[in-house]
Amino acid sequence: MHINSSGLTLIELVITVTILSVLAMLVVPTVQMTAKRTKEIELRRNLRIIRTAIDDFKKNYDTAVDQKKILASTDKTGYPETLQQLVDGYDFGGLYSYKKKFLRSIPEDPFNPPKPGAEPKWTLRSYADDPDSKEWGGQDVFDVHSLSAETAIDGTKYNEW
């Protein structure tokens, strides 16, 4: 009599599941690290975009003051009053025949995405604020930081970048 043994034994099945489990344990942390690294790259890029726009706004403001399009004022620093002003534009006292815009939209903080329909949130610092200040004075926007208190891959905090 010949017995047909075309199925898997319990041992073969356990060994296969064990091997797949070990492989999954090796792959999952790598995928998580890659996702975190991608968010960090996006955060650095978005911070650079916003900070460059702030600096460009300041340069244009200083040019308008130098060309006497805007009167120098002790209560104005030349930095934008809000991040939205970088999107809406500013005419710099007629330096341009249009409102010069510096951003198409405010980039998002990938570690603190806004709720649908809400504006992106950032920690803001004005020119008059202390460098270590965690609260915005509200006079202007001199710098931005992430709201996230998480730790980056390199050990620094995202809100200190």
C-alpha positions as CSV (number, residue, x, y, z in Angstrom):
1,M,0.0,0.0,0.0
2,H,1.3,3.4,-1.0
3,I,0.5,6.5,1.3
4,N,0.3,9.9,-0.4
5,S,2.4,12.5,1.6
6,S,1.8,15.6,-0.4
7,G,1.0,17.9,2.6
8,L,3.2,19.9,5.0
9,T,4.1,18.4,8.4
10,L,3.6,20.4,11.5
11,I,7.4,20.8,11.9
12,E,7.8,22.3,8.5
13,L,5.0,24.7,9.2
14,V,6.5,25.8,12.5
15,I,10.0,26.3,11.0
16,T,8.5,28.4,8.1
17,V,6.6,30.6,10.5
18,T,9.7,31.0,12.7
19,I,11.8,32.1,9.8
20,L,9.2,34.6,8.6
21,S,8.9,36.0,12.1
22,V,12.6,36.6,12.3
23,L,12.7,38.3,9.0
24,A,9.8,40.5,10.0
25,M,11.6,41.5,13.2
26,L,14.5,42.6,11.1
27,V,12.5,44.5,8.5
28,V,10.0,46.4,10.7
29,P,12.6,48.6,12.6
30,T,14.3,49.4,9.3
31,V,11.0,50.6,7.8
32,Q,10.2,52.6,10.9
33,M,13.7,54.3,10.8
34,T,13.3,55.0,7.1
35,A,9.9,56.7,7.7
36,K,11.4,58.8,10.6
37,R,14.4,59.8,8.5
38,T,12.1,60.9,5.6
39,K,10.1,63.1,8.0
40,E,13.3,64.6,9.4
41,I,14.4,65.5,5.8
42,E,11.0,67.1,5.2
43,L,11.2,69.1,8.4
44,R,14.7,70.4,7.6
45,R,13.6,71.3,4.1
46,N,10.4,73.1,5.3
47,L,12.4,75.0,8.0
48,R,14.9,76.1,5.4
49,I,12.1,77.2,3.0
50,I,10.3,79.3,5.7
51,R,13.6,80.8,7.1
52,T,14.8,81.7,3.6
53,A,11.4,83.4,2.9
54,I,11.7,85.4,6.2
55,D,15.3,86.5,5.3
56,D,14.2,87.5,1.8
57,F,11.3,89.5,3.3
58,K,13.8,91.3,5.6
59,K,16.2,92.1,2.7
60,N,13.4,93.6,0.6
61,Y,12.2,95.6,3.6
62,D,15.8,97.0,4.1
63,T,16.0,97.8,0.4
64,A,12.8,99.7,0.6
65,V,14.1,101.7,3.6
66,D,17.4,102.4,1.8
67,Q,15.5,103.6,-1.2
68,K,13.2,105.7,1.0
69,K,10.1,103.9,0.0
70,I,9.4,103.1,3.7
71,L,10.4,105.3,6.6
72,A,12.6,103.7,9.1
73,S,10.7,103.1,12.3
74,T,11.8,102.1,15.8
75,D,8.8,99.9,16.3
76,K,9.3,98.0,13.0
77,T,12.1,95.4,12.6
78,G,11.5,94.6,8.9
79,Y,10.5,91.0,9.6
80,P,7.0,89.8,8.5
81,E,4.2,90.3,11.1
82,T,2.9,86.8,10.5
83,L,3.8,83.7,8.4
84,Q,0.6,84.4,6.4
85,Q,2.1,87.7,5.3
86,L,4.8,85.7,3.4
87,V,1.9,84.1,1.5
88,D,-0.3,87.1,1.0
89,G,2.6,89.4,0.0
90,Y,3.7,92.9,0.8
91,D,4.3,95.9,-1.5
92,F,7.2,97.5,0.5
93,G,6.0,101.0,0.1
94,G,5.8,100.9,-3.6
95,L,9.2,99.2,-4.1
96,Y,7.3,96.9,-6.4
97,S,4.2,97.6,-8.4
98,Y,2.6,94.5,-6.9
99,K,2.5,92.7,-3.6
100,K,5.7,90.6,-3.6
101,K,5.0,87.1,-2.3
102,F,7.6,84.8,-0.7
103,L,5.7,81.5,-0.2
104,R,2.8,79.9,-2.2
105,S,1.6,78.3,1.1
106,I,3.0,77.8,4.6
107,P,4.8,74.4,4.7
108,E,3.7,71.9,7.2
109,D,5.6,70.5,10.2
110,P,5.7,66.8,9.4
111,F,5.9,65.9,13.1
112,N,2.8,68.1,13.9
113,P,0.6,68.0,10.8
114,P,-2.4,70.4,10.9
115,K,-6.0,69.2,11.2
116,P,-7.9,69.3,7.8
117,G,-8.7,72.8,6.9
118,A,-6.4,74.3,9.6
119,E,-3.2,76.3,9.0
120,P,0.1,74.7,9.7
121,K,1.4,75.3,13.2
122,W,4.9,76.3,14.1
123,T,6.6,77.7,17.2
124,L,7.4,81.3,16.3
125,R,10.0,83.7,17.7
126,S,10.0,87.4,17.2
127,Y,13.1,89.6,16.9
128,A,12.6,91.0,20.4
129,D,12.2,87.5,22.1
130,D,15.0,85.9,23.9
131,P,16.8,83.2,21.9
132,D,15.6,80.5,24.3
133,S,12.1,81.8,24.5
134,K,9.3,79.2,24.0
135,E,6.6,81.8,23.7
136,W,6.1,84.2,20.8
137,G,6.1,87.9,21.6
138,G,3.8,88.6,18.7
139,Q,5.6,91.6,17.2
140,D,7.0,89.9,14.1
141,V,8.3,86.5,12.9
142,F,12.0,86.3,13.2
143,D,12.3,82.5,13.4
144,V,10.3,79.3,13.4
145,H,10.7,75.9,15.1
146,S,8.8,72.6,15.1
147,L,6.2,72.1,17.9
148,S,7.3,68.5,18.3
149,A,9.3,67.7,21.5
150,E,10.3,64.3,20.0
151,T,13.9,63.3,19.8
152,A,15.6,63.0,16.4
153,I,17.8,60.2,15.1
154,D,20.9,62.2,16.0
155,G,19.7,62.8,19.6
156,T,18.6,66.4,19.3
157,K,15.0,67.7,19.9
158,Y,13.1,68.7,16.8
159,N,11.9,71.9,18.5
160,E,15.6,72.9,18.8
161,W,16.4,72.8,15.1
